[in-house]
Structures are given as C-alpha cells and as structure tokens.
Amino acid sequence: MNNIKIDQKLIEKLEEISDPGELMAELFRMFGERAAIGTSGQWTGVALIDMVVRAGISAPRVYTVDTLRLFPETYDLFRELEKKYNIKIEKAAPDFDAISRMVRDHGESLFFDSKAKQEYCCKIRKVDPNNKVLDTLDVWITGLRADQSNARSQTKRIDIIQHKQQDGQVRPLLKVTPLIAWIEEKVKEYVSANDIPIHKLLEMERDGWHYASLGCIICTTPIGSHETRRAGRWRWFNHQLNDDHKECGLHLTDKEKSS
C-alpha cells in the first residue's frame, strides 16, 4: 500500500497541474502500480494512454473490463495499442460462476427484460470485475467527459470516492478524469494529430448513422444524426429513459445507485 494520504490537500496540489499528461505522469510517479488508466477503447481512453507516455511514463498501468461480449474490433484495438506503446493492457473478466448463475436464473438475454435485469447483467459482467481492479488501486484514471451526458457534466476533474473492497473495508480512492472539460472534437483532433490507433467502429458512418458510444456487442447500436449520443446504448429502453439513466453502473455515485 502507498503511504501518500488521499485527502483534499493532495487534490489542491494536483489541481495546480493543468496539463492532462503531466497530471497523469505525476500520479504514476507518486503511486506507481497503484495508479491505472481504465479504458473501454473509446476516443478519450486512447488519448490518455498517448498523453501519459508522451509525458515520460513508458509503461503506465492500463486495464479494461472484458465483459466477454465486446466487439471483435475492440480486441483488435487493444492489440494495436499494446504494440504501439509497448504496454500490456490488463483484462478484468467477470466471475464464471456468477455468470453461470445469472444465465441459469434469468436467461442469456436478460437485459431485454427490464432495466433492473440490465443493471444486474452489467454488475456481473462489468461493475464487479472493475471493483476487483479498484481493490488494487489508489488512483483510478478514467475517460469520462462532461459533454457525454448531463449526469457526467457534474463529474469533478479530481475527486475522492469511497471504495468498498471485497473484504468489506471502505477506503478513499482518487478518481481522476483528466479530459473532463474536453469536447469530443478536441479529443478527435488530438488522436488524429498524434496518429493514435482508434476503434474501427468509431470511424464508420453510413447515411448519418454512426457509433458514438461503445459497450457490449448486443447492447450497443449506431445512432442517427437526430439522436443523443447514448441513444444507441440499450436502445430498447429509449422510450422510457433519458441519457442520464443509460448507465452500466460503473461511474454512478452511491447516491445515484440508491435513487
């Protein structure tokens, strides 16, 4: 465990670093393997990897949650990133027994049945594996941006969350979103200018339809030019939910989870 105290004084010190790459580099210097970038392979996640490497961290810890239902193009992207930056992206997979019980009790496609069952599937396949990784971290670096939804616009650049470990203990963890204030076009420009590998589905467009957000292969569809950016996630709930409620649970606060 790292002996650096995670408190408001640390946040104030880190907030003095305006450059995203330098901020991450300082976090990796301070916390080493107890810091990691979590990415699903979307625009901001790949940009973060490039930025921290350019800032002098040659082998940053990077992980993804492999729900076992990702697009083939997602796995292709991770291989490209590993090759370009000479890194190994950790893949956090769900517990096999938990998946078996879920499928036995609710069926393979339970996420179509109700919002509660969709959230349960996301918990087993994504949230729980992510929490296991967080057990090993003091710093969780994410690719959230304020322009992704109204709920995400409230996200702080550097925040302290209370992480509950598998053993039941609760401890403070630093959640950092270096590009929270960047709009998508700015991220795309950075990615293009620095020749960063990108997800092939994010490049596709047909008659105005394109992917704006990526998750599991069944639960993600393209959106039209008339739709909001998360309309393609769990599309069958669009008639009853707005973007703020189209979440897997990974980035919800305890207050949001209980509401």
Residue pairs with C-beta under 8 A, 6 or more apart in sequence:
1 34
1 138
2 30
2 31
2 32
2 34
2 138
4 10
4 30
4 31
4 138
6 138
6 160
6 172
6 173
6 174
7 160
7 172
8 160
10 174
11 158
11 159
11 160
11 174
14 23
14 26
14 27
14 158
14 176
15 157
15 158
17 23
17 26
19 55
20 48
20 51
20 178
20 179
21 51
21 52
21 54
21 55
21 178
22 55
23 176
23 178
24 37
24 48
24 51
24 52
24 55
24 57
24 60
24 141
24 176
24 178
25 52
25 55
25 56
25 57
27 35
27 139
27 141
27 174
27 176
28 35
28 52
28 57
28 60
28 61
29 57
31 138
31 139
33 61
33 136
34 136
34 137
34 138
34 139
35 60
35 61
35 137
35 138
35 139
35 141
36 60
36 61
36 62
36 63
36 90
36 133
36 137
36 139
36 140
36 141
37 45
37 48
37 49
37 52
37 60
37 61
37 62
37 63
37 141
37 142
37 143
38 45
38 62
38 63
38 64
38 65
38 130
38 133
38 140
38 141
38 142
38 143
39 45
39 46
39 48
39 49
39 62
39 63
39 64
39 89
39 143
40 64
40 65
40 74
40 143
40 214
40 215
41 64
41 74
41 77
41 78
41 81
41 199
41 214
42 143
42 199
42 202
42 213
42 214
43 143
43 184
43 187
43 188
43 191
43 198
43 202
44 143
44 144
44 145
44 179
44 182
44 187
45 143
46 77
46 81
46 191
46 196
46 197
46 198
46 199
47 143
47 179
47 187
47 190
47 191
47 196
48 141
48 143
48 178
48 179
49 60
49 62
49 81
49 85
49 87
49 196
50 85
50 190
50 191
50 194
50 196
51 178
52 60
53 60
53 85
54 194
58 86
59 86
59 87
60 87
61 90
62 81
62 87
62 88
62 89
62 90
63 89
63 90
63 91
63 92
63 133
64 78
64 89
64 90
64 91
64 92
65 91
65 92
65 125
65 126
65 129
65 130
65 133
65 250
66 91
66 92
66 93
66 129
67 94
67 125
67 126
67 129
67 215
67 216
68 93
68 94
68 99
68 125
69 125
69 216
69 217
69 218
69 219
70 216
70 217
71 201
71 214
71 217
71 220
73 199
73 200
73 201
74 199
74 214
76 200
77 197
77 198
77 199
77 200
78 89
78 91
80 197
81 87
81 89
81 197
82 88
82 89
84 196
84 197
90 133
92 129
92 130
92 132
92 133
93 129
94 124
94 125
94 126
94 128
94 129
95 124
95 128
95 129
98 124
98 128
99 124
99 125
102 110
102 120
102 121
102 124
103 110
106 113
106 117
106 120
107 113
109 218
110 117
110 118
110 120
110 121
111 117
111 118
111 121
111 122
111 218
111 219
111 234
112 236
115 237
115 240
115 241
115 245
118 219
118 234
118 237
119 248
119 249
122 248
122 249
122 250
123 249
125 216
126 248
126 249
126 250
127 248
127 249
127 250
130 250
131 163
131 164
131 166
132 166
134 140
134 163
134 173
135 163
135 165
135 166
137 173
138 173
138 174
139 173
139 174
139 176
140 161
140 173
140 174
140 175
140 176
141 176
141 177
141 178
142 175
142 176
142 177
142 251
143 177
143 179
144 152
144 155
144 177
144 180
144 251
145 152
145 177
145 179
145 180
145 181
145 182
145 183
145 184
145 187
146 152
146 153
146 155
146 180
146 181
147 153
147 183
147 184
148 213
148 229
148 230
149 229
149 230
149 243
149 244
149 246
150 243
150 244
151 243
151 244
151 247
151 256
152 251
155 177
155 180
155 251
156 177
156 180
157 176
157 177
157 178
157 180
157 181
158 174
158 175
158 176
158 177
159 174
159 175
159 176
160 172
160 173
160 174
160 175
161 172
161 173
161 175
161 253
162 170
162 171
162 172
162 173
162 254
163 170
163 171
163 172
163 173
164 170
165 171
179 187
190 196
191 198
199 211
199 214
201 211
201 214
202 210
202 211
202 214
204 210
204 211
204 222
206 222
208 224
208 225
209 222
209 223
209 224
209 225
210 222
210 223
211 220
211 222
211 223
211 232
212 223
212 229
212 230
212 232
213 220
213 229
213 230
213 232
213 233
214 220
215 233
215 248
219 233
219 234
220 232
220 233
221 232
221 235
222 232
223 229
223 231
223 232
228 242
228 243
229 243
230 243
230 246
231 238
231 243
233 246
234 241
234 246
237 246
249 257
